[in-house]
Amino acid sequence: MEPALQHESPLSPQRAFVVQFHTDTALEQWHLEGRVEHIVSGQVGHFHSLDELLRFIAQVLAAVRDPPHSTPTAEY
């Protein structure tokens, strides 16, 4: 029997964030302020606009898609 192929869930925790808005956020006036945290890595960002929030999320998702390659270390 062949092992079952594992497919990544479309709602993977690798792409999950918690967004907290400050009490003075006024969405109807496009005033956003708060904190965002990537669930898996624990990376935290603070934002004062929708652009800043989306920039943080985009940076984290890019790192999740293309993790940095580690260079092997030689033992001496």
Secondary structure as GFF3:
##gff-version 3
##sequence-region A 1 76
A	DSSP	three_ten_helix	13	15	.	.	.	ID=ss1
A	DSSP	beta_strand	17	21	.	.	.	ID=ss2
A	DSSP	three_ten_helix	27	29	.	.	.	ID=ss3
A	DSSP	beta_strand	34	38	.	.	.	ID=ss4
A	DSSP	beta_strand	44	47	.	.	.	ID=ss5
A	DSSP	alpha_helix	50	65	.	.	.	ID=ss6
###
